[in-house]
Amino acid sequence: MTDFRIATSWRTHPKRVKLERRLGRDAGLAVMDLGAWCADNAGRTTGDLTGMDDEDVAIAAAYAGDAAAFVASLLDLHLLDGSPAAYRVHGYEEATPYVAASAHRTNLARR
């Protein structure tokens, strides 16, 4: 089991408020789900979503609404960086250093 951290300020963060005003409360929860998905998936623990299109990102985030609108809003609010097939969760490594370093820790433990 892997865990990841969410700042308590996320509850009232302006980016979340704007996202939820645009797309509804499910979109705010979906951002947290995307973070959990990254933590659970080897090769994605740094927030790197390379190779994923809008629909893939929405599926990973468990967002059932319009995938293109979801990703466009994430990009506009700087919750997601990059371009199609080269997305990256904004600030994921800094926000979740324990998760981001998990592959490195596993390699060290194997030695």
Secondary structure, 3 states (H helix, E strand, C coil): CCCCCCCHHHHHCHHHHHHHHHHCHHHHHHHHHHHHHHHHCCCCCCCEEECCCHHHHHHHCCCCCCHHHHHHHHHHCCCEECCCCEEEECCHHHHCHHHHCHHHHHHHHHC
